[in-house]
């Protein structure tokens, strides 16, 4: 749980920086967030969660 919260905060910071830098507009960021919520509630959600846990575990092993 702590890894996913940290990852969400990291992604939130990246999105804020991209919006403030003008690379991504607010509407585009909201559309991507909505896509993420719908994707998480689909059948692919558990697979994505396991993949992200594996990646973060691999990175933390360094």
Helices and strands as residue ranges (DSSP letters): H 2-21, H 26-40, H 45-60
